[in-house]
Amino acid sequence: MYWIIFIGIAVISWIVQSRFKNKFKKYSETPLSSGLSGAEIAQKMLHENGIYDVKVLVANEGGLSDHYNPANKTVNLSNEVYHGRSVAAAAVAAHESGHAVQHATAYSWLQFRSAMVPVVSIASRLTSWVLIGGVLLMAFSGNPWILAVGVGALFLTTLFAFVTLPVEFDASGRALKWLESANVTHSRDEHDGAKDALKWAAMTYVVAALSALVTLLYYAYILFARRD
C-alpha cells in the first residue's frame, strides 16, 4: 500500500516540477513593460518597506537558486532573475524580498522556521543512515531504539517542511500585493503571470511536505508494528 503512495507522490512531484519549470520558462520570455530588472525590483521593494540593511546579490549556485539569507541579510538572486526584465524575474525577486520583509517585521512563522534550521540541518544529514541502520538492527535483533531516533529526526524534518509552507505562501502574497500596488506589473496579464509562476513554485513545497509526511508515516508504521 505504502509503495503505491510513494509512487503516486513521485509522479505528482515530477508533474509539478515539470509544470513549474515550464511556467518559469514561459514567463521568463514574457517582457515586463515597466522595464525593471529583478535586482531593481528587489531593491525597490526593500526600500519601499523601509529596509535599507539588506543587500541584493547575484547567487553563485546558478539557475533557480534564489533565496533570502536571514543570517547575513542578503537577497540572493540567480543571474537570470538578477538581470532579467521579465514577469518571472519580477515575481521571484519580489518573493525573495518578501522574505526579507518577513524578517524585518518579525513574522512568527519565519522566526520559528529559522530557529529550527540548526537542529534540522543536523537531523537531515543523519536521518537516512540512522533509519537504514535502525531498520536493519530491529530486523535482526528486535532493538527499536535506533529506528526510534531516526523516526524522531524524520519528524523534525517533516515538521520543518510544513512550517515552510506558510512562510512561502505569505512571501508570495506580499510579493503579489506589492507588485500591483507599486505598479511594477502594469497589466492584468503581467500580474496574473506573476501569480501563476509563484503558485507553481509554492506547489513544489506542498509536494515536498506531503512526500516527507508519507515517508514519516511509513517508518513510524515499521517502528510501532514491529514493536507490537
Accessible surface in RSA format (square Angstrom, percent):
REM  Atomic radii and reference values for relative SASA: ProtOr
REM  Chains: A
REM  Algorithm: Lee & Richards
REM  Probe-radius: 1.40
REM  Slices: 20
REM RES _ NUM      All-atoms   Total-Side   Main-Chain    Non-polar    All polar
REM                ABS   REL    ABS   REL    ABS   REL    ABS   REL    ABS   REL
RES MET A   1   167.63  86.8 128.25  84.9  39.39  93.8 109.69  93.3  57.95  76.8
RES TYR A   2    58.27  27.2  56.59  32.2   1.67   4.3  34.30  25.8  23.96  29.5
RES TRP A   3   164.30  65.9 164.30  79.5   0.00   0.0 141.36  75.4  22.95  37.2
RES ILE A   4   124.17  70.7 120.90  90.1   3.27   7.9 121.25  87.3   2.92   7.9
RES ILE A   5    60.10  34.2  54.18  40.4   5.92  14.3  59.67  43.0   0.43   1.2
RES PHE A   6    44.19  22.1  39.56  24.5   4.63  12.0  39.83  24.1   4.37  12.5
RES ILE A   7   110.69  63.0 108.48  80.8   2.21   5.3 110.69  79.7   0.00   0.0
RES GLY A   8    29.00  35.8   0.00   N/A  29.00  35.8  28.66  78.7   0.34   0.8
RES ILE A   9    23.84  13.6  23.19  17.3   0.65   1.6  23.19  16.7   0.65   1.8
RES ALA A  10    59.95  55.1  48.20  74.4  11.75  26.7  54.51  76.8   5.44  14.4
RES VAL A  11    76.44  50.3  73.38  66.4   3.06   7.4  76.32  66.3   0.12   0.3
RES ILE A  12    85.38  48.6  85.02  63.3   0.36   0.9  85.38  61.5   0.00   0.0
RES SER A  13    36.25  30.6  35.84  47.8   0.41   1.0  10.92  23.3  25.33  35.5
RES TRP A  14   175.38  70.4 169.94  82.3   5.45  12.8 149.21  79.6  26.17  42.5
RES ILE A  15    87.92  50.0  86.19  64.2   1.73   4.2  86.72  62.4   1.20   3.2
RES VAL A  16     7.73   5.1   7.73   7.0   0.00   0.0   7.73   6.7   0.00   0.0
RES GLN A  17    72.91  40.8  72.91  53.3   0.00   0.0  24.78  52.7  48.13  36.5
RES SER A  18    35.20  29.7  30.44  40.6   4.76  11.0  24.32  51.8  10.88  15.2
RES ARG A  19   109.03  45.8 107.32  54.7   1.71   4.1  17.83  24.4  91.20  55.3
RES PHE A  20    28.91  14.5  28.91  17.9   0.00   0.0  28.91  17.5   0.00   0.0
RES LYS A  21   119.59  58.3 113.47  69.6   6.11  14.6  58.42  52.6  61.16  65.1
RES ASN A  22    92.06  63.5  86.62  83.7   5.44  13.1  21.34  51.4  70.72  68.4
RES LYS A  23    29.11  14.2  28.59  17.5   0.52   1.2   6.43   5.8  22.68  24.2
RES PHE A  24    16.01   8.0  15.58   9.6   0.43   1.1  15.78   9.6   0.22   0.6
RES LYS A  25   127.81  62.4 123.81  76.0   4.00   9.5  94.61  85.2  33.20  35.4
RES LYS A  26   115.51  56.3 107.43  65.9   8.08  19.2  72.06  64.9  43.45  46.3
RES TYR A  27    20.98   9.8  20.98  11.9   0.00   0.0  10.40   7.8  10.58  13.0
RES SER A  28    28.73  24.3   9.31  12.4  19.42  44.7   8.34  17.8  20.39  28.6
RES GLU A  29   115.82  66.5  85.96  65.0  29.86  71.1  47.98  92.8  67.84  55.4
RES THR A  30    47.62  33.9  45.63  46.3   1.99   4.7  36.12  48.5  11.51  17.4
RES PRO A  31   105.00  76.5  94.52  86.2  10.48  38.1  97.97  80.9   7.03  43.7
RES LEU A  32     6.94   3.9   0.06   0.0   6.88  17.3   0.06   0.0   6.88  18.5
RES SER A  33    73.47  62.1  36.88  49.2  36.59  84.3  47.73 101.6  25.75  36.1
RES SER A  34    33.50  28.3   5.99   8.0  27.52  63.4   8.83  18.8  24.67  34.6
RES GLY A  35    34.66  42.7   0.00   N/A  34.66  42.7  26.29  72.2   8.37  18.7
RES LEU A  36    48.60  27.1  48.37  34.6   0.23   0.6  48.37  34.0   0.23   0.6
RES SER A  37     7.70   6.5   7.70  10.3   0.00   0.0   3.29   7.0   4.41   6.2
RES GLY A  38     0.07   0.1   0.00   N/A   0.07   0.1   0.00   0.0   0.07   0.1
RES ALA A  39    15.57  14.3  13.90  21.5   1.67   3.8  14.19  20.0   1.38   3.7
RES GLU A  40    79.92  45.9  72.37  54.7   7.55  18.0  36.16  69.9  43.76  35.7
RES ILE A  41     0.41   0.2   0.41   0.3   0.00   0.0   0.41   0.3   0.00   0.0
RES ALA A  42     0.00   0.0   0.00   0.0   0.00   0.0   0.00   0.0   0.00   0.0
RES GLN A  43    60.81  34.0  60.81  44.4   0.00   0.0  29.99  63.8  30.82  23.4
RES LYS A  44    73.43  35.8  66.39  40.7   7.04  16.8  34.54  31.1  38.89  41.4
RES MET A  45     2.76   1.4   2.76   1.8   0.00   0.0   2.76   2.3   0.00   0.0
RES LEU A  46     0.05   0.0   0.05   0.0   0.00   0.0   0.05   0.0   0.00   0.0
RES HIS A  47    71.79  39.2  64.92  45.1   6.87  17.6  39.91  41.1  31.87  37.1
RES GLU A  48    97.66  56.1  58.05  43.9  39.61  94.3  38.26  74.0  59.40  48.5
RES ASN A  49    64.81  44.7  35.42  34.2  29.39  70.8   9.52  22.9  55.29  53.4
RES GLY A  50    55.77  68.8   0.00   N/A  55.77  68.8  26.65  73.1  29.12  65.2
RES ILE A  51     9.31   5.3   6.83   5.1   2.48   6.0   9.00   6.5   0.31   0.9
RES TYR A  52   158.62  74.1 127.17  72.4  31.45  81.8  94.34  70.9  64.29  79.2
RES ASP A  53    88.74  62.2  66.06  65.8  22.68  53.6  48.92 115.1  39.82  39.7
RES VAL A  54     8.84   5.8   3.62   3.3   5.23  12.6   3.84   3.3   5.00  13.6
RES LYS A  55   140.33  68.5 136.43  83.7   3.90   9.3  83.10  74.8  57.23  61.0
RES VAL A  56    17.37  11.4   3.20   2.9  14.17  34.1   3.20   2.8  14.17  38.4
RES LEU A  57    75.68  42.1  73.67  52.7   2.00   5.0  75.68  53.1   0.00   0.0
RES VAL A  58    61.10  40.2  45.94  41.6  15.16  36.5  45.94  39.9  15.16  41.1
RES ALA A  59     9.60   8.8   0.00   0.0   9.60  21.8   3.42   4.8   6.18  16.4
RES ASN A  60   149.26 102.9 114.75 110.9  34.51  83.1  34.17  82.2 115.09 111.2
RES GLU A  61   124.90  71.7  86.57  65.5  38.34  91.3  56.83 109.9  68.07  55.6
RES GLY A  62    33.10  40.8   0.00   N/A  33.10  40.8  32.72  89.8   0.38   0.9
RES GLY A  63    61.71  76.1   0.00   N/A  61.71  76.1  26.06  71.5  35.65  79.8
RES LEU A  64    83.82  46.7  52.35  37.5  31.46  79.1  54.28  38.1  29.54  79.5
RES SER A  65    22.29  18.8   9.60  12.8  12.69  29.2  20.16  42.9   2.13   3.0
RES ASP A  66    24.42  17.1   5.90   5.9  18.53  43.8   3.13   7.4  21.29  21.2
RES HIS A  67    69.60  38.0  68.15  47.4   1.46   3.7  50.66  52.2  18.94  22.0
RES TYR A  68    20.86   9.7   3.69   2.1  17.17  44.7   2.71   2.0  18.15  22.4
RES ASN A  69    45.93  31.7  44.19  42.7   1.74   4.2   4.20  10.1  41.73  40.3
RES PRO A  70    48.40  35.3  40.43  36.9   7.97  29.0  40.68  33.6   7.72  48.0
RES ALA A  71    97.98  90.1  53.42  82.4  44.56 101.4  66.65  93.9  31.33  83.0
RES ASN A  72    91.18  62.9  67.66  65.4  23.53  56.7  39.38  94.8  51.81  50.1
RES LYS A  73    81.18  39.6  80.52  49.4   0.66   1.6  42.26  38.0  38.91  41.5
RES THR A  74     7.62   5.4   7.62   7.7   0.00   0.0   6.96   9.3   0.66   1.0
RES VAL A  75     0.00   0.0   0.00   0.0   0.00   0.0   0.00   0.0   0.00   0.0
RES ASN A  76    17.28  11.9  17.28  16.7   0.00   0.0   0.26   0.6  17.01  16.4
RES LEU A  77     0.00   0.0   0.00   0.0   0.00   0.0   0.00   0.0   0.00   0.0
RES SER A  78     1.19   1.0   1.19   1.6   0.00   0.0   0.29   0.6   0.90   1.3
RES ASN A  79    90.11  62.1  88.97  86.0   1.14   2.7  27.24  65.6  62.87  60.8
RES GLU A  80    92.80  53.3  80.62  61.0  12.18  29.0  44.80  86.7  47.99  39.2
RES VAL A  81     0.85   0.6   0.75   0.7   0.10   0.2   0.85   0.7   0.00   0.0
RES TYR A  82    53.83  25.1  53.15  30.2   0.69   1.8  14.28  10.7  39.55  48.8
RES HIS A  83   109.50  59.8  95.93  66.7  13.57  34.7  64.35  66.3  45.15  52.5
RES GLY A  84    17.25  21.3   0.00   N/A  17.25  21.3  16.87  46.3   0.38   0.8
RES ARG A  85   126.06  52.9 112.99  57.6  13.07  31.1  44.35  60.6  81.71  49.5
RES SER A  86    10.30   8.7  10.11  13.5   0.19   0.4   6.25  13.3   4.05   5.7
RES VAL A  87     0.77   0.5   0.77   0.7   0.00   0.0   0.77   0.7   0.00   0.0
RES ALA A  88     0.43   0.4   0.33   0.5   0.10   0.2   0.43   0.6   0.00   0.0
RES ALA A  89     2.72   2.5   1.85   2.9   0.87   2.0   2.26   3.2   0.46   1.2
RES ALA A  90     0.01   0.0   0.00   0.0   0.01   0.0   0.00   0.0   0.01   0.0
RES ALA A  91     0.04   0.0   0.04   0.1   0.00   0.0   0.04   0.1   0.00   0.0
RES VAL A  92    21.37  14.1  20.95  19.0   0.43   1.0  21.37  18.6   0.00   0.0
RES ALA A  93     0.00   0.0   0.00   0.0   0.00   0.0   0.00   0.0   0.00   0.0
RES ALA A  94     0.00   0.0   0.00   0.0   0.00   0.0   0.00   0.0   0.00   0.0
RES HIS A  95    18.02   9.8  18.02  12.5   0.00   0.0  12.84  13.2   5.18   6.0
RES GLU A  96    14.88   8.5  14.88  11.3   0.00   0.0   0.00   0.0  14.88  12.1
RES SER A  97     0.00   0.0   0.00   0.0   0.00   0.0   0.00   0.0   0.00   0.0
RES GLY A  98     0.00   0.0   0.00   N/A   0.00   0.0   0.00   0.0   0.00   0.0
RES HIS A  99    14.13   7.7  14.13   9.8   0.00   0.0   9.68  10.0   4.46   5.2
RES ALA A 100     1.11   1.0   0.00   0.0   1.11   2.5   0.00   0.0   1.11   2.9
RES VAL A 101     9.33   6.1   9.33   8.4   0.00   0.0   9.33   8.1   0.00   0.0
RES GLN A 102     0.00   0.0   0.00   0.0   0.00   0.0   0.00   0.0   0.00   0.0
RES HIS A 103    62.22  34.0  51.56  35.8  10.66  27.3  23.58  24.3  38.64  45.0
RES ALA A 104    66.46  61.1  23.07  35.6  43.40  98.7  35.31  49.7  31.15  82.5
RES THR A 105    83.81  59.6  55.67  56.4  28.14  67.1  62.82  84.4  20.98  31.7
RES ALA A 106    55.53  51.1  42.19  65.1  13.33  30.3  43.58  61.4  11.95  31.7
RES TYR A 107    41.97  19.6  35.94  20.4   6.03  15.7  32.54  24.5   9.43  11.6
RES SER A 108    73.76  62.3  67.33  89.9   6.43  14.8  45.99  97.9  27.77  38.9
RES TRP A 109   108.62  43.6 107.78  52.2   0.85   2.0  83.96  44.8  24.66  40.0
RES LEU A 110    11.85   6.6  11.85   8.5   0.00   0.0  11.85   8.3   0.00   0.0
RES GLN A 111   100.68  56.3  91.07  66.6   9.61  22.9  34.15  72.7  66.52  50.5
RES PHE A 112    91.86  46.0  86.36  53.5   5.50  14.3  91.29  55.3   0.57   1.6
RES ARG A 113    60.61  25.4  60.61  30.9   0.00   0.0   0.47   0.6  60.14  36.4
RES SER A 114    41.81  35.3  31.26  41.7  10.55  24.3  28.26  60.2  13.55  19.0
RES ALA A 115    73.50  67.6  46.24  71.4  27.26  62.0  58.32  82.1  15.18  40.2
RES MET A 116    17.16   8.9  12.69   8.4   4.47  10.6  17.16  14.6   0.00   0.0
RES VAL A 117    65.52  43.1  64.46  58.4   1.06   2.6  65.12  56.6   0.39   1.1
RES PRO A 118    82.36  60.0  74.78  68.2   7.58  27.5  81.56  67.3   0.80   5.0
RES VAL A 119    82.12  54.0  80.44  72.8   1.68   4.0  81.57  70.9   0.55   1.5
RES VAL A 120    12.84   8.4  12.84  11.6   0.00   0.0  12.84  11.2   0.00   0.0
RES SER A 121    41.03  34.7  34.51  46.1   6.52  15.0  30.78  65.6  10.25  14.4
RES ILE A 122    93.31  53.1  93.31  69.5   0.00   0.0  93.31  67.2   0.00   0.0
RES ALA A 123     9.15   8.4   4.95   7.6   4.20   9.6   9.15  12.9   0.00   0.0
RES SER A 124    62.41  52.7  41.31  55.1  21.11  48.6  30.21  64.3  32.21  45.1
RES ARG A 125   159.76  67.1 138.74  70.7  21.01  50.0  70.89  96.9  88.86  53.9
RES LEU A 126    96.78  53.9  96.75  69.2   0.03   0.1  96.78  68.0   0.00   0.0
RES THR A 127    10.60   7.5  10.60  10.7   0.00   0.0  10.60  14.2   0.00   0.0
RES SER A 128    69.00  58.3  65.17  87.0   3.83   8.8  30.89  65.8  38.12  53.4
RES TRP A 129   192.31  77.2 184.97  89.5   7.34  17.2 156.49  83.4  35.82  58.1
RES VAL A 130    36.05  23.7  31.98  29.0   4.07   9.8  36.05  31.3   0.00   0.0
RES LEU A 131     6.98   3.9   6.98   5.0   0.00   0.0   6.98   4.9   0.00   0.0
RES ILE A 132    91.89  52.3  88.69  66.1   3.20   7.7  91.86  66.2   0.02   0.1
RES GLY A 133    30.92  38.1   0.00   N/A  30.92  38.1  27.05  74.2   3.87   8.7
RES GLY A 134     0.00   0.0   0.00   N/A   0.00   0.0   0.00   0.0   0.00   0.0
RES VAL A 135    39.21  25.8  38.77  35.1   0.44   1.1  38.94  33.8   0.26   0.7
RES LEU A 136    96.33  53.7  96.08  68.7   0.25   0.6  96.32  67.6   0.02   0.1
RES LEU A 137    67.67  37.7  62.67  44.8   5.01  12.6  66.90  47.0   0.77   2.1
RES MET A 138    11.79   6.1   5.25   3.5   6.54  15.6   5.25   4.5   6.54   8.7
RES ALA A 139    60.97  56.1  27.08  41.8  33.89  77.1  29.99  42.2  30.98  82.1
RES PHE A 140   175.21  87.7 138.92  86.0  36.29  94.4 142.10  86.2  33.11  94.8
RES SER A 141    73.47  62.1  34.52  46.1  38.95  89.7  44.15  94.0  29.32  41.1
RES GLY A 142    49.27  60.8   0.00   N/A  49.27  60.8  29.03  79.7  20.24  45.3
RES ASN A 143    60.77  41.9  56.06  54.2   4.70  11.3  12.37  29.8  48.40  46.8
RES PRO A 144    20.79  15.2  20.79  19.0   0.00   0.0  20.79  17.2   0.00   0.0
RES TRP A 145   160.07  64.2 159.95  77.4   0.12   0.3 135.89  72.5  24.18  39.2
RES ILE A 146    76.52  43.5  76.52  57.0   0.00   0.0  76.52  55.1   0.00   0.0
RES LEU A 147     0.00   0.0   0.00   0.0   0.00   0.0   0.00   0.0   0.00   0.0
RES ALA A 148    28.23  26.0  18.92  29.2   9.31  21.2  19.53  27.5   8.69  23.0
RES VAL A 149    94.87  62.4  86.02  77.9   8.85  21.3  92.87  80.7   2.00   5.4
RES GLY A 150     0.00   0.0   0.00   N/A   0.00   0.0   0.00   0.0   0.00   0.0
RES VAL A 151    16.27  10.7  16.27  14.7   0.00   0.0  16.27  14.1   0.00   0.0
RES GLY A 152    35.41  43.7   0.00   N/A  35.41  43.7  32.93  90.4   2.48   5.6
RES ALA A 153    17.45  16.0  13.46  20.8   3.99   9.1  15.81  22.3   1.65   4.4
RES LEU A 154    15.00   8.4  15.00  10.7   0.00   0.0  15.00  10.5   0.00   0.0
RES PHE A 155   106.70  53.4 106.70  66.1   0.00   0.0 106.70  64.7   0.00   0.0
RES LEU A 156    58.40  32.5  58.40  41.8   0.00   0.0  58.40  41.0   0.00   0.0
RES THR A 157    26.73  19.0  21.50  21.8   5.23  12.5  18.39  24.7   8.35  12.6
RES THR A 158     5.88   4.2   5.88   6.0   0.00   0.0   5.88   7.9   0.00   0.0
RES LEU A 159    60.94  33.9  57.06  40.8   3.88   9.7  60.63  42.6   0.31   0.8
RES PHE A 160    36.03  18.0  36.03  22.3   0.00   0.0  36.03  21.8   0.00   0.0
RES ALA A 161    21.15  19.4  14.09  21.7   7.06  16.1  19.69  27.7   1.46   3.9
RES PHE A 162    70.96  35.5  64.95  40.2   6.01  15.7  65.34  39.6   5.62  16.1
RES VAL A 163     4.40   2.9   3.38   3.1   1.02   2.5   4.34   3.8   0.06   0.2
RES THR A 164     6.45   4.6   6.45   6.5   0.00   0.0   5.02   6.7   1.43   2.2
RES LEU A 165    27.34  15.2  27.34  19.6   0.00   0.0  27.34  19.2   0.00   0.0
RES PRO A 166    38.83  28.3  30.71  28.0   8.12  29.5  37.76  31.2   1.07   6.6
RES VAL A 167     1.43   0.9   1.43   1.3   0.00   0.0   1.43   1.2   0.00   0.0
RES GLU A 168    12.78   7.3  12.72   9.6   0.06   0.1   1.07   2.1  11.71   9.6
RES PHE A 169   101.04  50.6  93.27  57.8   7.78  20.2  93.51  56.7   7.53  21.6
RES ASP A 170    40.17  28.1  30.36  30.2   9.81  23.2  12.75  30.0  27.42  27.3
RES ALA A 171     0.00   0.0   0.00   0.0   0.00   0.0   0.00   0.0   0.00   0.0
RES SER A 172    11.53   9.7  11.53  15.4   0.00   0.0   9.75  20.8   1.77   2.5
RES GLY A 173    38.41  47.4   0.00   N/A  38.41  47.4  32.68  89.7   5.73  12.8
RES ARG A 174    67.10  28.2  59.63  30.4   7.47  17.8  25.07  34.3  42.03  25.5
RES ALA A 175     0.00   0.0   0.00   0.0   0.00   0.0   0.00   0.0   0.00   0.0
RES LEU A 176    26.78  14.9  26.49  18.9   0.29   0.7  26.73  18.8   0.05   0.1
RES LYS A 177   161.16  78.6 152.01  93.3   9.14  21.8 101.88  91.7  59.28  63.1
RES TRP A 178    20.83   8.4  18.27   8.8   2.56   6.0  20.72  11.0   0.11   0.2
RES LEU A 179     0.00   0.0   0.00   0.0   0.00   0.0   0.00   0.0   0.00   0.0
RES GLU A 180    85.35  49.0  73.61  55.7  11.75  28.0  28.59  55.3  56.76  46.3
RES SER A 181    89.00  75.2  48.05  64.1  40.95  94.3  49.24 104.8  39.77  55.7
RES ALA A 182    24.04  22.1   0.20   0.3  23.84  54.2  11.31  15.9  12.73  33.7
RES ASN A 183    91.71  63.2  87.32  84.4   4.39  10.6  23.47  56.5  68.24  66.0
RES VAL A 184     1.45   1.0   0.58   0.5   0.87   2.1   1.45   1.3   0.00   0.0
RES THR A 185     7.96   5.7   0.03   0.0   7.93  18.9   0.00   0.0   7.96  12.0
RES HIS A 186    96.19  52.6  64.74  45.0  31.45  80.4  44.30  45.7  51.89  60.4
RES SER A 187    51.23  43.3  42.91  57.3   8.32  19.2  45.42  96.7   5.81   8.1
RES ARG A 188   138.64  58.2 127.68  65.1  10.96  26.1  65.59  89.6  73.05  44.3
RES ASP A 189   119.19  83.5 108.18 107.7  11.01  26.0  31.11  73.2  88.08  87.8
RES GLU A 190    14.61   8.4  13.33  10.1   1.28   3.0   8.19  15.8   6.42   5.2
RES HIS A 191    16.02   8.8  16.02  11.1   0.00   0.0   3.99   4.1  12.03  14.0
RES ASP A 192    65.74  46.1  61.12  60.8   4.62  10.9  27.08  63.7  38.67  38.6
RES GLY A 193     4.04   5.0   0.00   N/A   4.04   5.0   3.48   9.6   0.56   1.3
RES ALA A 194     0.00   0.0   0.00   0.0   0.00   0.0   0.00   0.0   0.00   0.0
RES LYS A 195   119.93  58.5 119.26  73.2   0.67   1.6  61.66  55.5  58.27  62.1
RES ASP A 196    24.39  17.1  21.25  21.1   3.14   7.4  14.29  33.6  10.10  10.1
RES ALA A 197     4.27   3.9   3.21   5.0   1.06   2.4   3.57   5.0   0.70   1.8
RES LEU A 198     7.76   4.3   6.91   4.9   0.85   2.1   7.10   5.0   0.66   1.8
RES LYS A 199   109.02  53.2 100.17  61.5   8.85  21.1  66.79  60.1  42.23  45.0
RES TRP A 200    43.62  17.5  43.62  21.1   0.00   0.0  42.42  22.6   1.20   1.9
RES ALA A 201    24.16  22.2  23.72  36.6   0.44   1.0  24.09  33.9   0.07   0.2
RES ALA A 202     5.31   4.9   3.15   4.9   2.17   4.9   4.81   6.8   0.51   1.3
RES MET A 203    66.54  34.5  66.54  44.0   0.00   0.0  43.23  36.8  23.31  30.9
RES THR A 204    24.24  17.2  17.47  17.7   6.77  16.1   8.33  11.2  15.90  24.0
RES TYR A 205    88.88  41.5  86.43  49.2   2.46   6.4  48.31  36.3  40.57  50.0
RES VAL A 206    35.03  23.1  34.83  31.5   0.20   0.5  34.83  30.3   0.20   0.5
RES VAL A 207     7.42   4.9   7.37   6.7   0.04   0.1   7.42   6.4   0.00   0.0
RES ALA A 208    55.80  51.3  44.24  68.3  11.57  26.3  51.37  72.3   4.43  11.7
RES ALA A 209     0.31   0.3   0.31   0.5   0.00   0.0   0.31   0.4   0.00   0.0
RES LEU A 210    76.79  42.8  76.67  54.9   0.12   0.3  76.67  53.8   0.12   0.3
RES SER A 211    40.36  34.1  39.76  53.1   0.60   1.4  10.87  23.1  29.50  41.3
RES ALA A 212    22.32  20.5  15.39  23.8   6.93  15.8  21.78  30.7   0.54   1.4
RES LEU A 213    61.57  34.3  61.57  44.0   0.00   0.0  61.57  43.2   0.00   0.0
RES VAL A 214    19.21  12.6  19.02  17.2   0.19   0.5  19.21  16.7   0.00   0.0
RES THR A 215    34.28  24.4  34.28  34.8   0.00   0.0  23.23  31.2  11.06  16.7
RES LEU A 216    19.92  11.1  19.92  14.3   0.00   0.0  19.92  14.0   0.00   0.0
RES LEU A 217    86.45  48.1  84.37  60.4   2.09   5.2  84.50  59.3   1.96   5.3
RES TYR A 218    42.71  19.9  42.71  24.3   0.00   0.0  19.23  14.5  23.48  28.9
RES TYR A 219    43.49  20.3  43.49  24.7   0.00   0.0   8.18   6.1  35.32  43.5
RES ALA A 220    19.45  17.9  19.21  29.6   0.24   0.5  19.44  27.4   0.00   0.0
RES TYR A 221   131.52  61.4 123.57  70.3   7.95  20.7  86.72  65.2  44.81  55.2
RES ILE A 222    25.07  14.3  22.91  17.1   2.16   5.2  25.07  18.1   0.00   0.0
RES LEU A 223     6.09   3.4   6.09   4.4   0.00   0.0   6.09   4.3   0.00   0.0
RES PHE A 224   111.25  55.7 110.90  68.7   0.34   0.9 111.25  67.4   0.00   0.0
RES ALA A 225    44.81  41.2  22.40  34.6  22.41  51.0  29.21  41.1  15.60  41.3
RES ARG A 226   144.17  60.5 114.89  58.6  29.27  69.7  35.80  48.9 108.37  65.7
RES ARG A 227   123.57  51.9  86.09  43.9  37.48  89.2  22.91  31.3 100.66  61.0
RES ASP A 228   156.69 109.8  93.12  92.7  63.57 150.3  47.74 112.3 108.95 108.7
END  Absolute sums over single chains surface
CHAIN  1 A    11946.1      10003.6       1942.5       7850.7       4095.5
END  Absolute sums over all chains
TOTAL         11946.1      10003.6       1942.5       7850.7       4095.5
